[in-house]
Amino acid sequence: MGKRGSSGEGGGERRNQDRRRSDIGAALRRIETKFATVFRACPDLIAITARDTGRFIEVNDAFERIMGWTKPETIGRTSGELGTWESRAERDRMIAALGDATRLENFEVRFRRKSGEVFTALMSLEVVNLSGEPSLIFVARDINQRKAEEMLLRRSAEELERSNMELERFAYVAAHDLLEPCRTICSFAQMLERKHGAILDDEGREYLDFLVGGAQRMRDLIQGVLGYSRAGMAAAQMVDVDMDDLVKVVIADLGSALETRGGAIETGPLPVVRGDPAQLRQLMVNLIGNGLKFHAEDGRPRVRVAAESLEGEWCVTVEDNGIGIDPEYQDDIFGIFRRLHGPDRYPGAGIGLAVARRIAEAHGGRIWVESEPGQGARFRFTLPMV
């Protein structure tokens, strides 16, 4: 009876082992089925090859669709025999990039379809051992269309840049050539006023005033175009610029405006930046000068200049206690010849802030304003840290 019991227990154990093996086998088959489904249905090209020879072991449906070779044409043959690479050097480049690693991700390669068409693919690969043989699993995506779009976009950007440069040169040359006859008109109109103004009646003098005033405004506008064109050019002299010293020079330049308006300028610690000294000086003249100009009629202008580190850049602030700017117009004021007030109230060509923006952008920065009507304005611009 004991033997029969042992035999029964042994038989039960074998049955349990058989069931476990059956369950494991079923689980493996399910995994294989899932893998085969994903492998076959993946929209990206997948291929398994022998590492040393490039012989194809398996490919998915997308390989057939993208490359043009059917699976029977591919399996057992090498990439060299099929010519799937643009050249042998392209495969060697991929192998060199892989080196001793077991994975290579997002590597651009050039493949050749069965039709002979060469295309660019973004490929990732994994080194694996299949039945003891070093193998490579490739996953690649055709990015030919994307590359073509990138090239078209790049060409469009280059063409736009060339067009902008030509327009800037045209504006500069045209403005430069127009300046001389404009000066002639101004000079002779003023001479006419001095020598013969006394014999003109009131209407004649009024006409002459219009002529002189119009010629002077034309001259200011042309000079503004010249300044705007120069500000758009690449900074000619990129050196270390101490903004403390530069602002002191600007304050000296604006001495007469300070004295006339009874204004004051305060400065906090300012950094050393990399830039074109002449352009940065013009930028600060324009911003501080505006702070002195656009002040309330019943108050004295106060301007404060300060700087702080902001996300890896220097942010310079020029803050005033002036009339402020409605948020509705805060983008418009950086456009060329955009004015919010007539020249009879606040003289100028309406180009200072446009020049300031071009200088900031030429130095790799940006400029903006924070303001409310009657609350002053804070003009802020960024510059890369040295």
C-alpha positions as CSV (number, residue, x, y, z in Angstrom):
1,M,0.0,0.0,0.0
2,G,2.9,2.3,0.8
3,K,4.4,1.8,-2.7
4,R,1.0,2.5,-4.3
5,G,0.8,5.8,-2.2
6,S,4.3,6.8,-3.3
7,S,3.5,6.0,-6.9
8,G,0.3,8.1,-6.6
9,E,2.2,11.0,-5.1
10,G,4.9,10.7,-7.8
11,G,2.2,10.6,-10.5
12,G,0.6,13.7,-9.1
13,E,3.8,15.6,-9.0
14,R,4.5,14.7,-12.6
15,R,1.0,15.8,-13.6
16,N,1.7,19.2,-11.8
17,Q,5.0,19.6,-13.6
18,D,3.3,18.8,-16.9
19,R,0.6,21.3,-16.3
20,R,3.2,24.0,-15.3
21,R,5.2,23.2,-18.5
22,S,2.0,23.4,-20.5
23,D,1.1,26.8,-18.9
24,I,4.6,28.1,-19.5
25,G,4.4,26.9,-23.1
26,A,1.0,28.6,-23.6
27,A,2.3,31.8,-22.0
28,L,5.3,31.8,-24.3
29,R,3.1,31.2,-27.3
30,R,0.9,34.2,-26.3
31,I,4.0,36.4,-26.0
32,E,5.3,35.2,-29.3
33,T,1.9,35.9,-30.9
34,K,1.9,39.4,-29.4
35,F,5.5,40.1,-30.5
36,A,4.7,38.7,-34.0
37,T,1.6,40.9,-34.3
38,V,3.5,44.1,-33.2
39,F,6.5,43.2,-35.4
40,R,4.3,42.7,-38.4
41,A,2.0,45.6,-37.8
42,C,4.6,48.3,-36.8
43,P,4.5,51.1,-39.3
44,D,8.2,51.6,-39.1
45,L,10.7,49.4,-40.9
46,I,12.0,46.5,-38.7
47,A,14.8,44.1,-39.7
48,I,16.9,41.6,-37.9
49,T,20.3,40.9,-39.4
50,A,23.5,39.1,-38.6
51,R,26.0,41.6,-37.2
52,D,29.1,40.3,-39.0
53,T,27.6,39.6,-42.5
54,G,24.5,41.7,-42.7
55,R,22.5,38.6,-43.6
56,F,18.8,39.2,-43.1
57,I,17.1,36.9,-40.6
58,E,13.7,38.5,-40.4
59,V,11.9,41.6,-41.7
60,N,8.4,43.0,-41.1
61,D,5.6,44.1,-43.5
62,A,6.8,47.8,-43.4
63,F,10.2,46.7,-44.7
64,E,8.6,45.3,-47.8
65,R,6.4,48.4,-48.3
66,I,9.2,50.9,-47.7
67,M,12.2,49.1,-49.2
68,G,10.4,47.3,-52.1
69,W,11.8,43.8,-51.5
70,T,9.5,41.0,-50.5
71,K,10.4,38.8,-47.5
72,P,11.3,35.8,-49.7
73,E,13.6,38.0,-51.7
74,T,15.3,39.3,-48.5
75,I,15.6,36.5,-46.0
76,G,19.0,34.8,-46.2
77,R,20.6,37.4,-48.4
78,T,22.9,40.2,-47.1
79,S,22.4,43.9,-47.2
80,G,25.4,44.1,-49.6
81,E,23.8,41.7,-52.0
82,L,20.5,43.6,-52.0
83,G,22.2,47.0,-51.9
84,T,19.9,48.3,-49.1
85,W,22.5,50.9,-48.0
86,E,23.3,53.9,-50.1
87,S,26.9,52.7,-50.0
88,R,29.1,50.3,-48.1
89,A,30.6,53.3,-46.3
90,E,27.2,54.2,-44.9
91,R,26.9,50.8,-43.1
92,D,30.5,51.2,-41.9
93,R,29.7,54.6,-40.5
94,M,26.7,53.1,-38.6
95,I,28.9,50.3,-37.2
96,A,31.6,52.8,-36.2
97,A,29.0,54.9,-34.4
98,L,27.8,51.8,-32.6
99,G,31.3,50.9,-31.5
100,D,31.3,48.6,-28.4
101,A,27.8,49.8,-27.3
102,T,24.8,47.6,-27.5
103,R,22.4,50.3,-28.6
104,L,22.3,53.2,-31.1
105,E,19.4,55.6,-31.1
106,N,18.1,58.2,-33.5
107,F,20.9,57.9,-36.0
108,E,20.4,59.3,-39.5
109,V,21.3,56.9,-42.3
110,R,20.8,56.7,-46.1
111,F,19.1,53.6,-47.5
112,R,18.4,52.6,-51.1
113,R,15.1,51.1,-52.1
114,K,14.8,48.3,-54.7
115,S,13.8,50.9,-57.2
116,G,17.2,52.6,-56.7
117,E,15.8,55.6,-54.9
118,V,17.9,56.8,-52.0
119,F,16.2,58.1,-48.9
120,T,17.0,59.3,-45.4
121,A,15.9,57.3,-42.4
122,L,16.1,57.8,-38.7
123,M,17.2,54.6,-37.2
124,S,17.7,52.9,-33.8
125,L,19.3,49.5,-33.4
126,E,19.9,47.0,-30.6
127,V,22.6,44.3,-30.4
128,V,21.2,40.9,-29.4
129,N,22.2,37.3,-29.5
130,L,19.9,35.0,-31.4
131,S,20.8,31.3,-31.0
132,G,24.4,32.3,-30.1
133,E,24.8,34.5,-33.2
134,P,25.4,38.3,-32.6
135,S,22.6,40.1,-34.4
136,L,21.2,43.5,-34.9
137,I,17.6,44.6,-34.6
138,F,16.9,47.7,-36.8
139,V,14.0,50.0,-36.4
140,A,13.9,52.8,-39.0
141,R,11.5,55.5,-40.1
142,D,11.5,57.2,-43.5
143,I,12.1,60.9,-42.9
144,N,12.7,61.8,-46.5
145,Q,9.6,64.1,-46.7
146,R,10.6,65.8,-43.4
147,K,14.1,66.4,-44.7
148,A,12.7,67.8,-47.9
149,E,10.5,70.1,-46.0
150,E,13.4,71.2,-43.7
151,M,15.5,71.9,-46.8
152,L,12.7,73.9,-48.4
153,L,12.2,75.9,-45.1
154,R,15.9,76.5,-44.9
155,R,16.1,77.7,-48.5
156,S,13.1,80.0,-47.9
157,A,14.7,81.4,-44.8
158,E,18.0,82.0,-46.7
159,E,16.1,83.7,-49.5
160,L,14.1,85.8,-47.0
161,E,17.4,86.8,-45.3
162,R,18.9,87.7,-48.7
163,S,15.8,89.7,-49.6
164,N,15.9,91.6,-46.3
165,M,19.6,92.4,-46.7
166,E,18.9,93.7,-50.2
167,L,16.0,95.9,-48.9
168,E,18.2,97.2,-46.1
169,R,21.0,98.1,-48.5
170,F,18.4,99.7,-50.8
171,A,17.0,101.7,-47.9
172,Y,20.4,102.8,-46.8
173,V,21.6,103.8,-50.3
174,A,18.3,105.5,-51.1
175,A,18.2,107.4,-47.8
176,H,21.9,108.4,-48.2
177,D,21.3,109.7,-51.7
178,L,18.2,111.6,-50.7
179,L,19.8,113.3,-47.7
180,E,21.9,115.6,-49.9
181,P,19.1,117.2,-51.9
182,C,17.0,117.4,-48.7
183,R,19.9,119.4,-47.1
184,T,20.0,121.6,-50.2
185,I,16.2,122.3,-49.9
186,C,16.6,123.1,-46.1
187,S,19.5,125.4,-46.7
188,F,18.0,127.4,-49.5
189,A,14.6,127.6,-47.8
190,Q,16.4,129.0,-44.7
191,M,18.4,131.4,-46.9
192,L,15.2,132.6,-48.6
193,E,13.6,133.2,-45.2
194,R,16.6,135.2,-44.0
195,K,17.1,137.3,-47.1
196,H,13.6,137.8,-48.4
197,G,11.3,136.9,-45.5
198,A,10.7,140.6,-44.7
199,I,9.2,141.4,-48.1
200,L,6.7,138.5,-48.0
201,D,3.2,139.0,-46.7
202,D,1.7,136.9,-44.0
203,E,0.5,134.2,-46.4
204,G,3.9,134.1,-48.1
205,R,5.7,133.7,-44.8
206,E,3.3,131.0,-43.8
207,Y,4.0,129.1,-47.0
208,L,7.7,129.5,-46.4
209,D,7.4,128.2,-42.8
210,F,5.6,125.1,-44.2
211,L,8.4,124.6,-46.7
212,V,11.2,124.9,-44.1
213,G,9.3,122.8,-41.6
214,G,8.5,120.1,-44.2
215,A,12.1,120.0,-45.4
216,Q,13.4,119.7,-41.9
217,R,11.0,116.8,-41.1
218,M,12.0,115.1,-44.3
219,R,15.6,115.4,-43.3
220,D,14.9,113.9,-39.9
221,L,13.0,111.0,-41.4
222,I,15.8,110.3,-43.9
223,Q,18.3,110.4,-41.1
224,G,16.1,108.0,-39.1
225,V,16.0,105.6,-42.0
226,L,19.8,105.7,-42.2
227,G,20.0,105.0,-38.4
228,Y,17.5,102.2,-38.7
229,S,19.4,100.5,-41.5
230,R,22.7,100.7,-39.7
231,A,21.1,99.3,-36.5
232,G,20.0,96.2,-38.5
233,M,23.5,95.4,-39.6
234,A,25.5,92.8,-37.6
235,A,27.3,94.3,-34.7
236,A,30.7,95.3,-36.1
237,Q,32.8,95.3,-32.9
238,M,31.9,92.6,-30.3
239,V,33.9,93.4,-27.2
240,D,33.4,93.5,-23.4
241,V,31.3,96.6,-22.6
242,D,31.0,97.9,-19.0
243,M,27.4,99.1,-18.9
244,D,28.2,101.3,-15.9
245,D,30.8,103.3,-17.9
246,L,28.6,103.4,-20.9
247,V,25.6,104.8,-19.1
248,K,27.8,107.5,-17.6
249,V,28.7,108.6,-21.1
250,V,25.1,108.5,-22.1
251,I,24.1,110.7,-19.1
252,A,26.8,113.2,-20.2
253,D,25.4,113.1,-23.8
254,L,21.9,113.9,-22.4
255,G,23.2,116.7,-20.2
256,S,21.3,119.5,-22.0
257,A,18.0,117.6,-21.9
258,L,18.5,116.9,-18.2
259,E,19.1,120.6,-17.5
260,T,16.3,121.8,-19.7
261,R,13.7,119.5,-18.1
262,G,15.1,119.5,-14.6
263,G,15.3,115.7,-14.7
264,A,17.4,113.1,-12.8
265,I,18.8,109.7,-13.7
266,E,19.6,107.1,-11.1
267,T,21.7,103.9,-11.8
268,G,22.1,100.7,-10.0
269,P,24.9,98.2,-10.5
270,L,25.2,97.3,-14.1
271,P,27.0,94.3,-15.7
272,V,29.8,93.9,-18.2
273,V,28.3,92.5,-21.4
274,R,29.5,91.4,-24.8
275,G,28.5,93.8,-27.6
276,D,29.1,96.6,-30.0
277,P,29.8,99.7,-27.8
278,A,28.4,102.2,-30.4
279,Q,25.2,100.3,-30.8
280,L,24.6,99.7,-27.1
281,R,25.3,103.4,-26.5
282,Q,22.6,104.3,-29.1
283,L,20.2,101.8,-27.4
284,M,20.6,103.5,-24.0
285,V,20.4,107.0,-25.5
286,N,17.1,106.1,-27.1
287,L,15.6,104.5,-24.0
288,I,16.9,107.1,-21.4
289,G,16.1,109.9,-23.8
290,N,12.5,108.8,-24.1
291,G,12.2,108.6,-20.4
292,L,13.2,112.2,-20.1
293,K,11.1,113.3,-23.1
294,F,7.7,111.7,-22.3
295,H,7.1,113.1,-18.9
296,A,4.0,114.7,-17.5
297,E,3.9,118.5,-18.1
298,D,3.4,119.2,-14.4
299,G,6.3,117.0,-13.2
300,R,10.0,116.5,-13.5
301,P,11.3,113.4,-15.3
302,R,13.0,110.7,-13.2
303,V,14.7,107.7,-14.9
304,R,16.2,104.7,-13.2
305,V,18.5,102.2,-14.9
306,A,19.1,98.8,-13.3
307,A,20.0,95.2,-14.2
308,E,19.4,91.7,-13.0
309,S,20.2,88.1,-13.9
310,L,17.2,86.5,-15.6
311,E,17.3,82.9,-16.8
312,G,20.9,83.0,-17.8
313,E,20.7,86.5,-19.4
314,W,21.2,90.0,-18.2
315,C,18.0,92.0,-18.1
316,V,18.5,95.7,-18.2
317,T,15.5,97.9,-17.1
318,V,15.1,101.6,-17.9
319,E,12.2,102.9,-15.8
320,D,10.6,106.3,-15.9
321,N,7.8,108.3,-14.2
322,G,6.4,109.5,-17.4
323,I,3.0,109.5,-19.1
324,G,2.9,105.7,-19.6
325,I,1.7,103.7,-22.5
326,D,-1.7,102.0,-23.0
327,P,-1.2,98.2,-23.2
328,E,-3.1,98.3,-26.6
329,Y,-0.1,100.1,-28.2
330,Q,2.8,98.4,-26.5
331,D,3.7,96.3,-29.5
332,D,3.1,99.0,-32.0
333,I,5.6,101.5,-30.5
334,F,8.5,99.3,-31.7
335,G,7.5,99.7,-35.3
336,I,9.3,102.2,-37.5
337,F,7.7,105.7,-37.6
338,R,5.0,104.6,-35.2
339,R,4.0,107.6,-33.0
340,L,1.4,107.8,-30.3
341,H,1.6,111.6,-30.1
342,G,2.0,114.4,-32.7
343,P,5.4,116.0,-33.3
344,D,4.1,119.3,-32.0
345,R,3.8,117.8,-28.5
346,Y,6.7,115.4,-28.5
347,P,9.2,116.1,-31.3
348,G,11.1,113.3,-33.0
349,A,10.9,111.0,-36.1
350,G,9.2,108.1,-34.3
351,I,12.1,105.7,-34.9
352,G,14.0,105.5,-31.6
353,L,12.3,102.4,-30.3
354,A,12.5,100.6,-33.7
355,V,16.2,101.2,-33.6
356,A,16.4,100.0,-30.0
357,R,14.6,96.7,-30.9
358,R,16.9,96.1,-33.9
359,I,20.0,96.7,-31.7
360,A,18.7,94.4,-28.9
361,E,17.9,91.6,-31.5
362,A,21.3,92.0,-33.2
363,H,22.9,91.3,-29.9
364,G,20.8,88.1,-29.4
365,G,18.4,89.7,-27.0
366,R,14.8,91.0,-27.0
367,I,13.1,94.1,-25.8
368,W,9.6,94.9,-24.3
369,V,7.7,97.4,-22.2
370,E,5.6,97.1,-19.1
371,S,3.4,100.2,-18.5
372,E,0.0,101.7,-17.8
373,P,-1.2,105.2,-18.8
374,G,-0.1,107.7,-16.2
375,Q,2.1,105.2,-14.3
376,G,5.4,105.6,-16.1
377,A,7.0,102.9,-18.2
378,R,9.6,100.1,-17.7
379,F,11.5,99.3,-20.9
380,R,13.4,96.0,-20.4
381,F,15.9,94.3,-22.8
382,T,18.0,91.2,-22.4
383,L,21.6,90.6,-23.4
384,P,23.6,87.3,-23.3
385,M,25.9,86.9,-20.3
386,V,29.7,87.2,-21.1
